[in-house]
């Protein structure tokens, strides 16, 4: 598994398949949780964000792969920031 060295924190696995198997604390120790957002609210906001990205992509008539990439970047951002 490749590790990213361009972060200020601990190394992060770069292949998406093993991220949550290797670092399960990423799921439960997010910055939003540290700021007091409960699990259900965080999940709802993530789903809503992905739905917005999907709807925007459909309106702009872009490929599904571009929309999925946007959703992945959205999730990765919020695993690091609140």
Secondary structure, 3 states (H helix, E strand, C coil): CCEECCCCCCCEECCCCCHHHHCCHHHHCCHHHHCCCCHHHHHHHHHHHHHHHHHHHHHHCCCHHHHHHHHHHHHHHHCCCC
